Amino acid sequence: MRLPFDTHIFPTVKGVYVVGGSVRDLLSGRTPADYDLAVEDDPEIFARRLASRLSTHVVKLGKPGQTVQRVITKNYFFDILPVAGSGIQDDLSRRDFTVNAMALELSSQNLIDPLEGQRDLAAGKIRMVSRNAFLSDPLRLIRAFRLAAAFDWAIEAETTAAIVEDAHLIQRSAAERIRDEFVKILQQQRSWDCLGRMAETGLLFVVFPELQALKKCRASSTGSADRFARSLGAYRYLEKLLNPQHPANVRQIYPDKGAENSALLKMAVLFHDIAHPCGQNRASLSRLAVQSAAQAGAICRRLRFSRHQCDIVELLIRTHTRPFYMFRARQNKIAAQKALINIFLKCDHTTDDVLVTAMAVFSSQRKLADFCRGLLQHYYDVLRPRAARPPVLTGKDLISEFELKPSRLFARLLRRVNQECLLRESLSRQQAVKLIGDLLKRQRKNRV
């Protein structure tokens, strides 16, 4: 196995091993950006010497008793830890999965593979190192599915059975660690089947008990699919929309905003229906969306998502039903345009995310999904360019033209002008002044 860096950079190569995911990736033909090194010497001293040789610095990560020494270079960074247990063989036997339990000894360039990880790697199998793997660290329960999603591997039968038996242990893991592993699953281009397998083992419902109730609710009075299956179907369609290689994708008009944005979209679609009361269909879609948004926000906070991330997931779920009502009133073109403008004024640069969420959720209704696609195109072709134009009127203009004092009325008047600017191809200052004048006259008349 050829390493993409010169081993002479190390102060010593004896008793130094490249371990874990770094070896797995190298054997898979991938070039990792980071390398885990297990050293028999004091890792802190080794890291300082390495940093000195490379004219760089050491960053200490983790908490007392579980620290990692990170040496950062221009092209790579090295995470340096002590060899665990009595030696490298013992260290590898304590790891999670066989594909991660291999080491490359730098002094001899020999591969150390006591658990046949290379064989499982070639077969695309995820196999636990031992039956105690999940007892030692329950987060490995989710990590198994993260690896499956990232590499399109299968979790072998004995490991799957252990996940079913040990699923309840995930509750012992810190919320932040669960969040990080789950988000890594969501960031994969094709993760819907992975979530389905997580559901089959029961692990998904231990992490998100709110989804369990959807399993008991049919999606319609005539259909056999439950609401969880429908949500997972919407999630699957969202991944098609985000995949530039899929014929249904929206990438030709909807830019890739990054892995974090995709993960938040998937969170919104997965949880968009969690407030639906089983056996009842009388509540309006908008009311259910508000309730689901509140519950999804609570889930995000439970997993220690940032406030900004929680707000985005809630906004997407709360607002995604608006295109549905626009579709029902689509014969009135002006009303539909005004409705989209109101979404834009409320959501700003999240408007396109709302429309993509709606496309996924309503994907089973072809005409409605196509209608949402048309709104997305209109957003980019018309609303965004018009919103980028200089403002026709400002608060100073309201003061000078109408002798108004700053108040809540300012915001309402300027919002009305913004609506007209977005609705028309052009709006002159004179037209905007007349509009404000008419609004003020109407307000005074209503008071009288």
C-alpha positions as CSV (number, residue, x, y, z in Angstrom):
1,M,0.0,0.0,0.0
2,R,1.5,3.3,-1.1
3,L,1.2,6.3,1.3
4,P,0.7,9.7,-0.3
5,F,3.3,11.3,2.1
6,D,6.9,10.8,2.9
7,T,7.3,8.8,6.1
8,H,10.7,10.5,6.7
9,I,8.8,13.4,8.1
10,F,8.2,11.5,11.3
11,P,10.7,11.7,14.1
12,T,10.6,7.9,14.3
13,V,8.7,5.3,12.4
14,K,9.2,2.4,14.8
15,G,6.1,1.8,16.9
16,V,4.1,4.1,14.7
17,Y,1.0,2.8,12.8
18,V,-1.5,4.3,10.4
19,V,-4.8,2.9,11.7
20,G,-8.6,2.9,11.3
21,G,-10.5,4.7,8.5
22,S,-7.2,6.0,7.0
23,V,-6.2,2.4,6.1
24,R,-9.7,1.5,5.0
25,D,-9.8,4.5,2.6
26,L,-6.3,3.8,1.2
27,L,-7.2,0.2,0.5
28,S,-10.4,1.4,-1.2
29,G,-8.5,3.7,-3.6
30,R,-9.5,6.9,-1.8
31,T,-7.0,9.4,-0.6
32,P,-7.9,10.6,2.9
33,A,-7.3,14.2,4.0
34,D,-6.6,13.1,7.6
35,Y,-4.6,10.2,9.0
36,D,-5.0,8.5,12.4
37,L,-1.7,7.5,13.9
38,A,-1.3,5.1,16.8
39,V,2.1,5.5,18.5
40,E,3.7,3.4,21.2
41,D,5.7,6.4,22.5
42,D,4.1,9.3,24.4
43,P,1.7,10.8,21.7
44,E,2.1,14.4,23.0
45,I,5.9,14.3,22.7
46,F,5.7,12.6,19.3
47,A,3.2,15.3,18.1
48,R,5.5,18.1,19.3
49,R,8.5,16.6,17.5
50,L,6.5,16.1,14.3
51,A,5.1,19.6,14.4
52,S,8.6,21.0,14.9
53,R,9.9,19.1,11.9
54,L,7.1,20.4,9.7
55,S,7.3,23.9,11.1
56,T,3.6,23.8,12.1
57,H,1.7,23.5,15.4
58,V,-0.2,21.0,17.5
59,V,-3.9,21.3,18.4
60,K,-5.1,19.3,21.4
61,L,-8.7,18.0,20.9
62,G,-11.1,16.1,23.2
63,K,-11.5,16.1,26.9
64,P,-9.1,15.0,29.7
65,G,-8.4,11.3,29.5
66,Q,-9.5,11.2,25.8
67,T,-7.3,13.8,24.1
68,V,-6.1,13.6,20.5
69,Q,-3.0,15.5,19.3
70,R,-3.6,17.0,15.9
71,V,-0.7,18.1,13.7
72,I,-1.9,20.2,10.8
73,T,0.0,20.5,7.5
74,K,-0.7,22.2,4.2
75,N,-2.1,19.1,2.6
76,Y,-3.0,16.7,5.5
77,F,-3.5,16.6,9.2
78,F,-2.5,13.8,11.5
79,D,-4.4,12.7,14.6
80,I,-2.1,11.1,17.0
81,L,-3.2,8.7,19.8
82,P,-1.5,6.2,22.0
83,V,-1.7,2.5,21.1
84,A,-4.6,1.1,23.2
85,G,-4.1,-1.9,25.4
86,S,-1.1,-4.2,25.4
87,G,-0.1,-3.5,21.7
88,I,-1.4,-2.9,18.2
89,Q,-3.2,-6.2,18.0
90,D,-5.1,-5.5,21.3
91,D,-5.8,-1.9,20.0
92,L,-7.4,-3.2,16.8
93,S,-9.5,-5.7,18.7
94,R,-11.2,-2.8,20.5
95,R,-12.3,-1.0,17.4
96,D,-15.8,-0.9,15.9
97,F,-15.9,-2.8,12.6
98,T,-13.4,-5.0,10.9
99,V,-12.9,-2.6,8.0
100,N,-11.7,-0.1,10.5
101,A,-9.6,-2.6,12.4
102,M,-6.5,-2.6,10.2
103,A,-3.1,-0.9,10.7
104,L,-0.2,-0.2,8.5
105,E,3.1,-0.4,10.3
106,L,5.3,2.4,9.0
107,S,8.7,0.8,9.8
108,S,7.9,-2.4,7.8
109,Q,5.1,-1.1,5.5
110,N,3.3,-4.3,6.5
111,L,-0.5,-4.5,6.8
112,I,-1.8,-5.8,10.1
113,D,-5.2,-7.3,9.7
114,P,-6.0,-9.7,12.5
115,L,-9.8,-9.6,11.9
116,E,-9.8,-10.0,8.1
117,G,-11.0,-6.5,7.5
118,Q,-9.5,-6.5,4.0
119,R,-11.7,-9.4,3.1
120,D,-14.8,-7.6,4.3
121,L,-13.7,-4.5,2.5
122,A,-13.5,-6.4,-0.8
123,A,-17.0,-7.9,-0.1
124,G,-18.5,-4.5,0.9
125,K,-19.5,-5.9,4.3
126,I,-19.8,-4.1,7.6
127,R,-19.0,-6.6,10.4
128,M,-18.6,-5.8,14.1
129,V,-15.2,-6.6,15.6
130,S,-16.8,-8.3,18.6
131,R,-20.2,-8.8,20.2
132,N,-19.1,-6.1,22.7
133,A,-18.7,-3.5,20.0
134,F,-21.9,-1.7,20.7
135,L,-21.7,-2.1,24.5
136,S,-18.4,-0.4,24.4
137,D,-19.7,2.6,22.5
138,P,-23.4,2.7,21.5
139,L,-22.8,5.4,18.9
140,R,-21.4,2.6,16.7
141,L,-25.0,1.6,16.2
142,I,-25.6,4.7,14.0
143,R,-22.1,4.6,12.6
144,A,-22.8,1.2,11.0
145,F,-25.5,2.8,8.9
146,R,-23.4,5.9,8.2
147,L,-20.7,3.7,6.7
148,A,-23.4,1.8,4.8
149,A,-24.7,5.0,3.3
150,A,-21.2,6.5,2.5
151,F,-19.8,3.4,0.8
152,D,-23.0,1.6,-0.3
153,W,-22.0,-1.4,1.8
154,A,-24.2,-4.0,3.5
155,I,-24.4,-4.7,7.2
156,E,-23.9,-8.4,7.6
157,A,-26.6,-10.5,9.3
158,E,-25.0,-11.1,12.7
159,T,-24.1,-7.4,13.1
160,T,-27.7,-6.5,12.1
161,A,-29.1,-8.9,14.7
162,A,-26.8,-7.2,17.3
163,I,-28.1,-3.8,16.3
164,V,-31.7,-5.0,16.8
165,E,-30.9,-6.3,20.3
166,D,-28.7,-3.3,21.3
167,A,-30.7,-0.5,19.7
168,H,-31.9,0.8,23.1
169,L,-28.3,1.5,24.1
170,I,-28.1,4.5,21.8
171,Q,-29.9,6.5,24.6
172,R,-26.7,6.4,26.5
173,S,-24.8,8.4,23.9
174,A,-24.5,12.2,24.1
175,A,-27.0,14.1,22.0
176,E,-24.3,16.0,20.1
177,R,-22.6,12.7,19.1
178,I,-25.9,11.2,17.9
179,R,-26.5,14.5,15.9
180,D,-23.1,14.4,14.3
181,E,-23.4,10.8,13.1
182,F,-27.0,11.2,11.9
183,V,-26.2,14.4,10.0
184,K,-23.3,12.5,8.2
185,I,-25.9,10.0,7.0
186,L,-28.2,12.8,5.8
187,Q,-25.3,14.4,3.9
188,Q,-24.9,11.3,1.7
189,Q,-26.4,11.5,-1.7
190,R,-28.4,8.3,-1.3
191,S,-29.4,7.7,2.3
192,W,-33.1,6.9,2.1
193,D,-32.7,3.2,2.0
194,C,-30.3,3.5,4.9
195,L,-33.0,5.2,7.0
196,G,-35.4,2.4,5.9
197,R,-32.9,-0.2,7.2
198,M,-32.5,1.8,10.5
199,A,-36.3,1.7,10.8
200,E,-36.3,-2.1,10.3
201,T,-33.9,-2.6,13.1
202,G,-35.9,-0.3,15.4
203,L,-32.9,2.0,15.9
204,L,-34.4,4.9,14.0
205,F,-37.4,4.8,16.3
206,V,-35.3,4.8,19.5
207,V,-33.5,7.9,18.3
208,F,-36.7,9.5,17.0
209,P,-39.7,8.0,18.9
210,E,-41.9,10.6,17.3
211,L,-41.7,8.7,14.0
212,Q,-43.0,5.5,15.6
213,A,-46.5,6.9,15.8
214,L,-46.5,7.4,12.0
215,K,-46.1,3.7,11.5
216,K,-49.5,3.2,13.0
217,C,-51.3,5.7,10.7
218,R,-52.3,4.9,7.2
219,A,-51.5,7.6,4.6
220,S,-55.1,7.6,3.4
221,S,-58.4,5.9,4.1
222,T,-58.0,3.6,1.0
223,G,-54.3,3.1,0.9
224,S,-52.2,0.5,2.8
225,A,-49.0,2.5,3.2
226,D,-48.5,4.1,6.6
227,R,-47.5,7.7,7.1
228,F,-43.9,6.9,7.9
229,A,-43.6,5.1,4.6
230,R,-45.0,8.1,2.8
231,S,-42.6,10.4,4.6
232,L,-39.7,8.1,3.6
233,G,-41.0,8.1,0.0
234,A,-40.9,11.9,0.0
235,Y,-37.4,11.8,1.5
236,R,-36.4,9.5,-1.4
237,Y,-37.8,11.8,-4.0
238,L,-36.0,14.8,-2.3
239,E,-32.7,12.9,-2.9
240,K,-33.6,12.5,-6.6
241,L,-34.3,16.3,-6.8
242,L,-30.9,17.0,-5.2
243,N,-29.0,14.4,-7.3
244,P,-27.6,16.1,-10.5
245,Q,-27.4,12.6,-12.1
246,H,-31.1,11.9,-11.7
247,P,-33.6,12.9,-14.5
248,A,-35.9,14.5,-12.0
249,N,-33.2,16.7,-10.5
250,V,-33.6,20.5,-10.0
251,R,-29.9,21.3,-10.1
252,Q,-30.2,23.1,-13.4
253,I,-32.1,25.8,-11.6
254,Y,-31.5,25.2,-7.9
255,P,-27.8,25.5,-6.9
256,D,-26.1,23.2,-4.5
257,K,-25.9,25.1,-1.2
258,G,-23.7,22.6,0.5
259,A,-24.0,19.4,2.6
260,E,-25.4,21.2,5.7
261,N,-28.3,22.7,3.7
262,S,-29.1,19.3,2.1
263,A,-29.2,17.7,5.6
264,L,-31.6,20.3,6.9
265,L,-33.9,19.9,3.9
266,K,-33.9,16.1,4.6
267,M,-34.7,16.7,8.3
268,A,-37.6,18.9,7.3
269,V,-39.0,16.3,4.8
270,L,-38.5,13.4,7.2
271,F,-40.4,15.2,10.0
272,H,-42.9,17.2,8.0
273,D,-45.9,15.0,9.1
274,I,-45.1,14.0,12.7
275,A,-47.9,15.9,14.2
276,H,-50.6,14.2,12.1
277,P,-53.2,12.7,14.5
278,C,-53.8,9.1,13.7
279,G,-57.3,8.4,12.5
280,Q,-58.1,12.1,11.9
281,N,-57.9,14.0,8.7
282,R,-60.0,17.0,9.4
283,A,-57.3,19.4,10.6
284,S,-56.1,21.7,7.9
285,L,-52.7,21.1,6.2
286,S,-51.4,24.5,7.4
287,R,-52.4,23.8,11.0
288,L,-50.7,20.4,11.0
289,A,-47.6,21.9,9.4
290,V,-47.4,24.4,12.2
291,Q,-47.7,21.6,14.8
292,S,-45.2,19.4,13.0
293,A,-42.8,22.3,12.7
294,A,-42.9,22.8,16.5
295,Q,-42.3,19.1,17.2
296,A,-39.4,19.0,14.7
297,G,-37.9,22.1,16.3
298,A,-38.0,20.3,19.7
299,I,-36.2,17.3,18.1
300,C,-33.5,19.5,16.7
301,R,-33.0,21.2,20.1
302,R,-32.9,17.9,21.8
303,L,-30.0,16.9,19.5
304,R,-28.3,20.2,20.1
305,F,-28.6,21.6,16.6
306,S,-27.8,25.3,16.5
307,R,-30.6,27.8,16.9
308,H,-30.2,28.8,13.2
309,Q,-30.5,25.2,12.1
310,C,-33.6,24.6,14.2
311,D,-35.2,27.8,12.8
312,I,-34.6,26.7,9.2
313,V,-36.1,23.2,9.8
314,E,-39.1,24.7,11.5
315,L,-39.5,27.4,8.7
316,L,-39.4,24.7,6.0
317,I,-42.0,22.5,7.6
318,R,-44.3,25.4,8.7
319,T,-44.3,27.0,5.2
320,H,-44.1,24.0,2.8
321,T,-47.9,23.7,2.5
322,R,-48.4,27.2,1.0
323,P,-47.7,26.1,-2.5
324,F,-50.5,23.5,-2.1
325,Y,-53.0,26.3,-1.5
326,M,-51.5,28.3,-4.3
327,F,-52.1,25.3,-6.6
328,R,-55.7,25.1,-5.7
329,A,-56.2,28.8,-6.5
330,R,-53.9,28.7,-9.6
331,Q,-56.7,29.9,-12.0
332,N,-56.2,33.4,-10.4
333,K,-52.7,34.1,-11.7
334,I,-52.3,37.4,-9.9
335,A,-53.3,35.9,-6.6
336,A,-50.8,33.0,-7.0
337,Q,-48.0,35.5,-7.8
338,K,-48.9,37.6,-4.7
339,A,-48.9,34.4,-2.6
340,L,-45.4,33.5,-3.9
341,I,-44.2,37.1,-3.2
342,N,-45.5,36.8,0.3
343,I,-43.5,33.6,0.8
344,F,-40.4,35.4,-0.6
345,L,-40.9,38.4,1.7
346,K,-41.2,36.0,4.7
347,C,-38.5,33.5,3.8
348,D,-36.1,35.5,1.6
349,H,-33.2,33.3,0.5
350,T,-34.9,30.2,2.0
351,T,-37.8,30.5,-0.5
352,D,-36.2,28.1,-2.9
353,D,-35.7,25.6,-0.1
354,V,-39.4,25.8,0.8
355,L,-40.4,25.1,-2.8
356,V,-38.0,22.1,-3.0
357,T,-39.4,20.8,0.3
358,A,-42.9,21.1,-1.1
359,M,-41.9,19.3,-4.4
360,A,-40.7,16.4,-2.3
361,V,-43.6,16.2,0.1
362,F,-46.2,16.5,-2.7
363,S,-44.3,14.3,-5.2
364,S,-47.1,11.8,-5.4
365,Q,-49.3,14.6,-6.9
366,R,-47.5,15.1,-10.3
367,K,-49.3,18.3,-11.3
368,L,-48.7,19.9,-7.9
369,A,-45.0,18.9,-8.0
370,D,-44.7,20.4,-11.5
371,F,-46.5,23.5,-10.3
372,C,-43.9,23.9,-7.5
373,R,-41.1,23.4,-10.0
374,G,-42.6,26.3,-12.0
375,L,-42.7,28.5,-8.9
376,L,-39.0,27.7,-8.3
377,Q,-38.1,28.8,-11.9
378,H,-40.2,32.0,-11.4
379,Y,-38.3,32.6,-8.1
380,Y,-35.0,32.6,-9.9
381,D,-36.0,34.2,-13.2
382,V,-38.2,37.0,-11.8
383,L,-38.3,37.5,-8.1
384,R,-34.6,37.3,-7.3
385,P,-33.6,39.8,-10.1
386,R,-36.4,42.2,-9.1
387,A,-35.5,42.0,-5.4
388,A,-31.9,42.9,-6.3
389,R,-32.9,46.3,-7.7
390,P,-32.4,49.5,-5.6
391,P,-35.3,50.3,-3.3
392,V,-37.9,52.7,-4.9
393,L,-38.8,54.2,-1.5
394,T,-37.1,54.2,1.9
395,G,-38.1,55.2,5.4
396,K,-36.6,58.6,4.8
397,D,-38.9,59.1,1.9
398,L,-41.9,58.3,4.0
399,I,-40.8,61.0,6.5
400,S,-40.1,63.6,3.8
401,E,-43.0,62.9,1.5
402,F,-45.7,62.2,4.0
403,E,-44.4,63.7,7.2
404,L,-44.8,60.4,8.9
405,K,-43.0,59.5,12.2
406,P,-41.2,56.2,12.5
407,S,-43.7,53.6,13.6
408,R,-45.0,50.1,12.9
409,L,-46.8,51.6,10.0
410,F,-43.5,52.1,8.3
411,A,-42.9,48.4,7.9
412,R,-46.4,47.8,6.6
413,L,-46.1,50.5,4.0
414,L,-42.7,49.5,2.8
415,R,-43.7,45.9,2.6
416,R,-46.6,46.9,0.4
417,V,-44.2,48.8,-1.9
418,N,-41.9,45.8,-2.0
419,Q,-44.8,43.6,-3.0
420,E,-45.6,45.9,-5.9
421,C,-41.9,46.0,-6.9
422,L,-41.8,42.2,-7.1
423,L,-45.2,42.0,-8.9
424,R,-44.5,44.5,-11.6
425,E,-41.7,44.6,-14.2
426,S,-41.0,48.1,-13.1
427,L,-42.3,50.5,-10.5
428,S,-41.3,54.2,-10.6
429,R,-40.8,56.4,-7.6
430,Q,-43.9,58.4,-8.6
431,Q,-46.0,55.3,-8.8
432,A,-44.8,54.2,-5.4
433,V,-45.5,57.6,-3.8
434,K,-49.1,57.4,-5.3
435,L,-49.5,53.9,-3.9
436,I,-48.5,55.0,-0.4
437,G,-50.8,58.1,-0.6
438,D,-53.7,55.9,-1.6
439,L,-53.0,53.5,1.3
440,L,-52.9,56.3,3.8
441,K,-56.1,57.9,2.5
442,R,-57.8,54.5,2.8
443,Q,-56.6,54.1,6.3
444,R,-57.9,57.5,7.3
445,K,-61.2,56.8,5.7
446,N,-61.5,53.5,7.6
447,R,-60.8,55.3,10.9
448,V,-63.6,57.8,10.2
